Amino acid sequence: MWSDDERDADSDGLSNYVENTGPDMGPGQQSWWASLDIPPWPNPYYGPFTRRPFADTDATDSDVDGDTLLDAEDDQDNDDVQNFYEMYDPTDPYSNGQRKNAFNPCAPDQGSRTCPR
């Protein structure tokens, strides 16, 4: 039996916990990432650049940016790492031990196509 936070109300591939907007918000919210030890933009480690607007995920909307990709398969920050991988485990082996951030194109890969040089 699945609990409410394990379910996926909008069937976009991200659990309700990930998309939670309440007091215990999840990784689908930009403010959740601010609580981690990942340096915020701009930071010399990630290179100098201007913040870009991103859409927080929503448990009732399966495609928050309207690009016809479900939120889990989308790449919110255009760094070639799908939201699913960035939002579920910020330190999984997929990122070679580097911290990921679903709203920062330079984490984990400072060489990603959208991380300014």
MARBA-3410 file (N, C-alpha, C, O; in Angstrom, 1 decimal):
117
0.8,-1.2,0.0,0.0,0.0,0.0,0.9,1.2,0.0,1.9,1.3,0.8 ~ 0.6,2.2,-0.8,1.4,3.4,-1.0,0.8,4.5,-0.1,-0.4,4.7,0.0 ~ 1.7,5.3,0.5,1.2,6.5,1.3,1.0,7.6,0.3,1.5,7.5,-0.9 ~ 0.4,8.7,0.8,0.1,9.8,-0.1,1.4,10.4,-0.7,1.3,10.8,-1.9 ~ 2.4,10.5,0.1,3.7,11.1,-0.5,4.4,10.3,-1.5,5.1,10.8,-2.3
4.1,8.9,-1.5,4.7,8.1,-2.5,3.9,8.0,-3.8,4.4,7.7,-4.9 ~ 2.6,8.4,-3.8,1.8,8.4,-5.0,2.2,9.6,-5.9,3.0,10.4,-5.6 ~ 1.6,9.5,-7.1,1.9,10.5,-8.1,0.6,11.0,-8.7,0.1,10.5,-9.7 ~ 0.0,12.0,-8.0,-1.3,12.5,-8.3,-1.5,12.9,-9.8,-2.6,12.7,-10.4 ~ -0.5,13.5,-10.4,-0.6,14.0,-11.8,0.0,13.1,-12.8,0.0,13.5,-14.0
0.5,12.0,-12.4,1.1,10.9,-13.3,2.2,11.5,-14.2,2.3,11.2,-15.4 ~ 3.1,12.3,-13.6,4.2,12.8,-14.4,5.5,12.2,-14.1,6.5,12.5,-14.7 ~ 5.5,11.1,-13.2,6.7,10.4,-12.9,7.4,10.9,-11.7,8.4,10.3,-11.2 ~ 6.9,12.0,-11.0,7.5,12.5,-9.8,6.5,12.3,-8.7,5.3,12.6,-8.9 ~ 6.9,11.8,-7.6,6.0,11.5,-6.4,5.4,12.8,-5.9,6.0,13.9,-6.1
4.3,12.6,-5.1,3.7,13.8,-4.5,4.7,14.4,-3.5,4.7,15.7,-3.4 ~ 5.6,13.6,-2.8,6.6,14.2,-2.0,7.5,15.2,-2.7,7.8,16.3,-2.3 ~ 8.0,14.7,-3.9,8.9,15.5,-4.7,8.3,16.9,-5.0,8.9,17.9,-5.0 ~ 7.0,16.8,-5.4,6.3,18.0,-5.8,5.6,18.8,-4.7,4.9,19.8,-5.0 ~ 5.8,18.3,-3.5,5.1,19.0,-2.3,5.4,20.4,-2.2,6.6,20.8,-2.3
4.4,21.2,-2.0,4.6,22.7,-1.8,4.3,23.1,-0.4,4.3,24.3,-0.1 ~ 4.0,22.2,0.5,3.7,22.5,1.9,4.9,22.9,2.7,5.9,23.2,2.2 ~ 4.7,22.9,4.0,5.8,23.2,4.9,7.0,22.3,4.8,8.1,22.7,5.0 ~ 6.7,21.0,4.5,7.8,20.0,4.3,8.0,19.9,2.8,7.8,18.8,2.3 ~ 8.3,21.0,2.1,8.4,20.9,0.6,9.4,19.9,0.1,10.3,19.5,0.9
9.3,19.5,-1.1,10.2,18.6,-1.7,11.1,19.1,-2.7,11.1,20.3,-3.0 ~ 12.0,18.3,-3.4,13.0,18.7,-4.3,12.4,19.4,-5.6,13.2,19.9,-6.4 ~ 11.1,19.3,-5.8,10.5,20.0,-7.0,10.4,21.5,-6.8,9.9,22.2,-7.6 ~ 10.7,22.0,-5.6,10.6,23.4,-5.3,12.0,24.0,-5.1,12.9,23.4,-4.5 ~ 12.2,25.1,-5.7,13.5,25.8,-5.7,14.0,26.1,-4.2,15.1,26.0,-3.9
13.0,26.4,-3.4,13.4,26.7,-2.0,13.9,25.5,-1.2,14.7,25.6,-0.3 ~ 13.5,24.3,-1.7,14.1,23.0,-1.0,15.6,23.0,-1.3,16.3,22.6,-0.4 ~ 16.0,23.3,-2.5,17.4,23.2,-2.8,18.2,24.2,-2.0,19.4,24.0,-1.7 ~ 17.6,25.4,-1.7,18.3,26.4,-1.0,18.7,25.9,0.4,19.6,26.4,1.0 ~ 18.0,24.9,0.9,18.3,24.4,2.3,19.5,23.4,2.3,19.9,23.0,3.4
20.0,23.0,1.1,21.1,22.1,1.1,22.4,22.8,1.1,22.5,24.0,1.1 ~ 23.5,22.1,1.2,24.8,22.7,1.2,25.4,23.0,-0.2,26.6,23.1,-0.3 ~ 24.6,23.0,-1.2,25.0,23.4,-2.5,25.1,24.9,-2.6,24.1,25.6,-2.3 ~ 26.2,25.4,-3.0,26.3,26.9,-3.1,25.3,27.5,-4.0,25.0,26.9,-5.1 ~ 24.7,28.6,-3.6,23.6,29.2,-4.4,24.3,30.0,-5.6,25.5,30.2,-5.6
23.5,30.3,-6.6,23.9,31.1,-7.7,24.1,32.5,-7.2,23.4,32.9,-6.2 ~ 24.9,33.4,-7.7,26.1,33.0,-8.5,27.1,32.6,-7.5,27.2,33.2,-6.4 ~ 28.0,31.7,-7.9,29.0,31.2,-7.0,30.2,30.9,-7.9,30.0,30.3,-9.0 ~ 31.4,31.3,-7.5,32.6,31.1,-8.4,32.8,29.7,-8.8,33.2,29.4,-9.9 ~ 32.4,28.8,-7.9,32.5,27.3,-8.2,31.7,26.9,-9.4,32.1,26.1,-10.2
30.5,27.5,-9.6,29.7,27.2,-10.7,29.8,28.2,-11.8,29.2,28.0,-12.9 ~ 30.7,29.2,-11.7,30.9,30.1,-12.8,30.0,31.3,-12.7,28.9,31.2,-12.1 ~ 30.4,32.5,-13.2,29.5,33.7,-13.1,28.4,33.7,-14.1,28.7,33.4,-15.3 ~ 27.2,33.9,-13.7,26.1,34.0,-14.7,24.9,34.5,-14.0,24.9,34.7,-12.8 ~ 23.9,34.9,-14.8,22.7,35.5,-14.2,21.6,34.4,-14.0,21.5,33.4,-14.8
20.9,34.5,-13.0,19.8,33.5,-12.7,18.8,33.5,-13.8,18.5,34.5,-14.4 ~ 18.3,32.3,-14.1,17.2,32.2,-15.1,15.9,31.8,-14.3,16.0,31.1,-13.3 ~ 14.8,32.2,-14.8,13.6,31.8,-14.1,13.2,30.3,-14.4,13.3,29.9,-15.6 ~ 12.9,29.6,-13.4,12.5,28.2,-13.5,11.1,28.0,-12.9,10.7,28.8,-12.0 ~ 10.4,27.0,-13.3,9.1,26.8,-12.7,9.2,25.7,-11.7,9.8,24.6,-12.0
8.6,25.9,-10.5,8.6,24.8,-9.5,7.6,23.8,-10.0,6.7,24.1,-10.7 ~ 7.8,22.5,-9.6,6.9,21.5,-10.0,5.6,21.6,-9.2,5.5,22.3,-8.2 ~ 4.5,21.0,-9.7,3.2,21.1,-9.1,2.6,19.7,-9.1,2.5,19.1,-10.2 ~ 2.1,19.2,-8.0,1.5,17.9,-7.9,0.2,17.7,-8.7,-0.3,16.6,-8.9 ~ -0.4,18.9,-9.2,-1.6,18.8,-9.9,-1.4,19.2,-11.4,-2.4,19.2,-12.2
-0.2,19.4,-11.8,0.1,19.8,-13.2,1.3,18.9,-13.7,2.4,19.0,-13.2 ~ 1.1,18.0,-14.6,2.1,17.1,-15.1,3.1,17.7,-16.0,4.2,17.1,-16.3 ~ 2.9,18.9,-16.5,3.8,19.6,-17.4,3.9,21.1,-17.0,3.2,21.9,-17.7 ~ 4.6,21.5,-16.0,4.5,22.9,-15.5,5.0,23.9,-16.5,4.6,25.1,-16.4 ~ 6.0,23.5,-17.4,6.5,24.5,-18.3,5.8,24.5,-19.7,6.1,25.2,-20.6
4.8,23.5,-19.8,4.1,23.5,-21.1,4.8,23.0,-22.3,4.4,23.4,-23.4 ~ 5.9,22.3,-22.2,6.6,21.9,-23.4,6.3,20.5,-23.9,7.0,20.0,-24.7 ~ 5.2,19.9,-23.4,4.7,18.6,-23.7,5.5,17.4,-23.2,5.2,16.3,-23.5 ~ 6.5,17.7,-22.4,7.3,16.6,-21.7,6.8,16.5,-20.3,6.6,17.5,-19.6 ~ 6.5,15.3,-19.8,6.1,15.1,-18.4,7.3,15.6,-17.5,8.5,15.6,-17.9
7.0,16.2,-16.4,8.0,16.8,-15.5,9.1,15.9,-15.2,10.3,16.4,-15.1 ~ 8.9,14.6,-15.0,10.0,13.7,-14.6,11.0,13.5,-15.8,12.2,13.4,-15.6 ~ 10.5,13.5,-17.0,11.4,13.3,-18.2,11.9,14.6,-18.7,12.8,14.6,-19.6 ~ 11.4,15.7,-18.2,11.9,17.0,-18.6,13.2,17.3,-18.0,13.7,16.6,-17.1 ~ 13.9,18.3,-18.5,15.2,18.8,-17.9,15.0,20.2,-17.6,15.4,21.1,-18.4
14.6,20.5,-16.4,14.2,21.8,-15.9,15.3,22.9,-16.2,15.0,24.0,-16.7 ~ 16.5,22.5,-16.0,17.6,23.5,-16.1,18.5,23.3,-17.4,19.5,23.9,-17.5 ~ 18.0,22.4,-18.2,18.7,22.2,-19.5,20.2,21.9,-19.4,21.0,22.4,-20.2 ~ 20.5,21.0,-18.5,21.9,20.6,-18.3,22.1,19.1,-18.8,23.1,18.5,-18.5 ~ 21.1,18.6,-19.5,21.1,17.2,-20.1,21.0,16.1,-19.0,21.5,15.0,-19.3
20.5,16.5,-17.8,20.2,15.5,-16.8,18.7,15.6,-16.5,18.3,16.7,-16.1 ~ 17.9,14.6,-16.7,16.5,14.7,-16.5,16.1,15.0,-15.1,16.9,14.7,-14.1 ~ 15.0,15.7,-14.9,14.5,16.0,-13.6,14.4,14.8,-12.6,14.8,14.9,-11.5 ~ 14.0,13.7,-13.2,13.9,12.5,-12.3,15.2,12.2,-11.6,15.2,11.9,-10.4 ~ 16.3,12.2,-12.3,17.6,11.9,-11.7,18.0,13.0,-10.7,18.7,12.7,-9.7
17.8,14.2,-11.1,18.2,15.3,-10.2,17.4,15.5,-9.0,17.9,15.9,-7.9 ~ 16.1,15.2,-9.0,15.2,15.4,-7.9,15.1,14.3,-6.9,14.7,14.5,-5.7 ~ 15.4,13.1,-7.3,15.3,12.0,-6.4,16.5,11.7,-5.5,16.3,11.3,-4.3 ~ 17.7,11.9,-5.9,18.8,11.6,-5.1,20.0,12.6,-5.5,20.7,12.3,-6.5 ~ 20.2,13.7,-4.8,21.2,14.6,-5.2,22.6,14.1,-5.2,23.5,14.7,-5.7
22.8,12.9,-4.6,24.2,12.4,-4.6,24.3,11.0,-5.2,25.3,10.3,-4.9 ~ 23.4,10.6,-6.1,23.5,9.2,-6.6,24.7,9.0,-7.5,25.3,10.0,-8.0 ~ 25.1,7.8,-7.8,26.2,7.5,-8.7,26.1,8.1,-10.1,27.2,8.3,-10.8 ~ 24.9,8.4,-10.5,24.7,9.0,-11.9,25.5,10.3,-12.0,25.9,10.7,-13.1 ~ 25.7,11.0,-10.9,26.3,12.3,-10.9,27.8,12.2,-10.5,28.4,13.2,-10.3
28.4,11.0,-10.5,29.8,10.8,-10.2,30.2,11.4,-8.9,31.3,11.9,-8.7 ~ 29.3,11.3,-7.9,29.5,11.8,-6.5,29.4,13.3,-6.3,29.6,13.8,-5.2 ~ 29.1,14.0,-7.4,28.9,15.5,-7.3,27.5,15.8,-6.9,26.6,15.0,-7.2 ~ 27.3,16.9,-6.2,25.9,17.3,-5.8,25.2,17.8,-7.1,25.8,18.5,-7.9 ~ 23.9,17.3,-7.2,23.1,17.8,-8.4,22.2,18.9,-7.8,22.0,19.0,-6.6
21.6,19.6,-8.8,20.6,20.6,-8.4,19.7,20.8,-9.6,20.2,21.1,-10.7 ~ 18.4,20.5,-9.4,17.5,20.5,-10.5,17.2,21.9,-11.1,16.6,22.1,-12.1 ~ 17.7,22.9,-10.4,17.4,24.3,-10.8,18.8,25.0,-11.0,18.8,26.3,-11.0 ~ 19.8,24.3,-11.2,21.1,24.9,-11.5,21.8,24.1,-12.6,22.2,23.0,-12.4 ~ 22.0,24.7,-13.8,22.6,24.0,-14.9,24.0,23.6,-14.7,24.6,22.9,-15.5
24.7,24.2,-13.7,26.1,23.9,-13.5,26.4,22.9,-12.4,27.5,22.6,-12.1 ~ 25.3,22.3,-11.9,25.5,21.3,-10.8,24.7,20.1,-11.3,23.5,20.1,-11.3 ~ 25.4,19.0,-11.6,26.7,18.7,-11.3,27.8,19.0,-12.3,29.0,19.0,-12.0 ~ 27.4,19.3,-13.5,28.3,19.4,-14.6,28.6,20.9,-15.0,27.8,21.5,-15.7 ~ 29.8,21.4,-14.6,30.1,22.8,-15.0,30.3,23.0,-16.5,30.4,24.1,-17.0
30.4,21.8,-17.2,30.6,21.9,-18.6,29.3,21.7,-19.4,29.4,21.5,-20.6 ~ 28.2,21.7,-18.7,26.9,21.4,-19.4,26.7,22.5,-20.4,27.2,23.6,-20.3 ~ 25.9,22.3,-21.4,25.6,23.2,-22.5,25.0,24.5,-22.1,25.1,25.5,-22.8 ~ 24.3,24.5,-20.9,23.7,25.8,-20.5,24.4,26.4,-19.3,24.0,27.5,-18.8 ~ 25.5,25.9,-18.9,26.3,26.5,-17.8,27.3,27.5,-18.5,28.1,27.1,-19.3
27.1,28.8,-18.2,28.0,29.8,-18.9,29.5,29.5,-18.7,29.9,29.1,-17.6 ~ 30.2,29.8,-19.6,31.7,29.6,-19.6,32.3,30.7,-18.9,33.6,30.8,-18.8
END
